[in-house]
Amino acid sequence: MIVAGFGYRSGATLDSLRAALALAQAGAPGVTHVASVPDKLPLLGGLGLRTIATPELGAIVTPTRSVASLAARGTGSVAEAAALAAAGPGARLLVARCISPDRMATCAIAEGPQA
């Protein structure tokens, strides 16, 4: 399973998400699932969708340390934490957080054994 995890601001558009995904997929094609926190799901769809509860994110250590993300969600990167959580135990990050050119969305990609 290869999961694209997303974090994004409330004003993000589908184009913002697509741009962040395109940047991340340059380093890891073959995404099979997407993941984010429940309140961020309205823009996501298509691939297998996984929701990640905010408390679950705080338990995941991410290479990126965003002050805004830490304050809002208790994790350094919602995108990285969502990708790792959805990919399951033993998952590894393939691509760290990529930021869309408009800075409204982030995407990270993780690979894991979970189906």
Legacy VTK file of the C-alpha trace (Angstrom):
# vtk DataFile Version 3.0
C-alpha trace
ASCII
DATASET POLYDATA
POINTS 115 float
0.000 0.000 0.000
1.268 3.446 -0.917
-0.535 6.302 0.814
-0.556 9.997 0.002
-1.241 11.906 3.195
-2.598 15.445 2.960
-2.704 18.475 5.150
-4.253 21.689 3.922
-5.597 25.046 4.918
-9.320 25.734 4.885
-8.976 27.859 1.733
-7.205 25.150 -0.264
-8.650 24.158 -3.620
-8.576 20.891 -5.488
-5.833 22.445 -7.630
-3.769 23.023 -4.464
-4.076 19.344 -3.549
-3.272 18.192 -7.059
-0.168 20.391 -7.159
1.100 19.039 -3.819
0.390 15.471 -4.946
2.208 16.002 -8.248
5.296 17.232 -6.411
5.234 14.273 -4.028
4.553 11.701 -6.751
7.677 12.771 -8.592
9.523 10.843 -5.856
7.060 7.984 -5.360
4.551 7.075 -8.060
1.922 4.392 -7.538
-0.255 5.914 -4.813
-3.128 3.557 -3.950
-4.777 5.434 -1.057
-5.168 8.955 0.281
-5.463 9.997 3.921
-6.139 13.049 6.043
-8.018 14.128 9.151
-11.840 13.967 8.926
-12.439 17.708 8.615
-10.119 17.844 5.606
-11.868 15.147 3.592
-14.359 17.130 1.469
-11.732 17.824 -1.210
-10.297 14.309 -1.281
-11.754 11.418 -3.223
-11.132 8.872 -5.936
-8.540 6.534 -4.497
-9.126 4.476 -1.364
-9.768 7.029 1.350
-8.590 6.690 4.948
-9.483 9.052 7.757
-7.064 9.596 10.607
-8.250 10.924 13.978
-6.351 13.928 15.305
-5.270 12.129 18.531
-3.682 9.390 16.404
-1.543 11.987 14.613
0.070 13.179 17.834
1.571 9.749 18.443
3.511 9.849 15.183
6.934 11.469 15.003
7.489 13.220 11.677
10.695 14.552 10.116
8.991 17.895 9.465
8.282 20.151 12.456
5.721 22.808 11.500
4.862 25.108 14.403
1.343 25.639 13.017
0.763 21.900 12.630
2.072 21.185 16.120
-0.288 23.781 17.604
-3.340 22.681 15.608
-2.924 18.892 15.473
-0.125 17.888 17.848
2.132 16.643 15.040
4.916 18.200 13.028
3.196 17.450 9.723
-0.398 16.371 9.175
0.521 15.090 5.701
3.399 12.923 6.950
1.540 11.647 10.014
-1.619 10.842 8.017
0.371 8.939 5.392
2.273 6.927 8.011
-0.815 6.186 10.119
-2.884 5.060 7.139
-0.087 2.861 5.795
-0.026 0.983 9.095
2.547 -0.352 11.572
5.998 -0.567 10.081
5.253 2.048 7.417
8.068 4.175 6.111
7.995 7.631 4.614
8.935 7.622 0.927
8.505 11.354 0.367
8.516 13.976 3.128
5.998 16.804 3.038
5.806 18.651 -0.280
4.125 22.042 -0.315
1.907 23.237 -3.151
3.130 26.374 -4.959
0.259 28.398 -3.451
1.293 27.099 0.023
-2.269 25.934 0.761
-1.736 22.149 0.718
0.900 19.606 1.665
1.353 15.997 0.612
3.646 13.223 1.872
3.847 9.631 0.732
4.359 6.543 2.863
4.553 2.840 2.088
3.288 0.156 4.386
2.063 -3.422 4.561
-1.530 -2.607 5.511
-4.167 -3.474 2.896
LINES 1 116
115 0 1 2 3 4 5 6 7 8 9 10 11 12 13 14 15 16 17 18 19 20 21 22 23 24 25 26 27 28 29 30 31 32 33 34 35 36 37 38 39 40 41 42 43 44 45 46 47 48 49 50 51 52 53 54 55 56 57 58 59 60 61 62 63 64 65 66 67 68 69 70 71 72 73 74 75 76 77 78 79 80 81 82 83 84 85 86 87 88 89 90 91 92 93 94 95 96 97 98 99 100 101 102 103 104 105 106 107 108 109 110 111 112 113 114
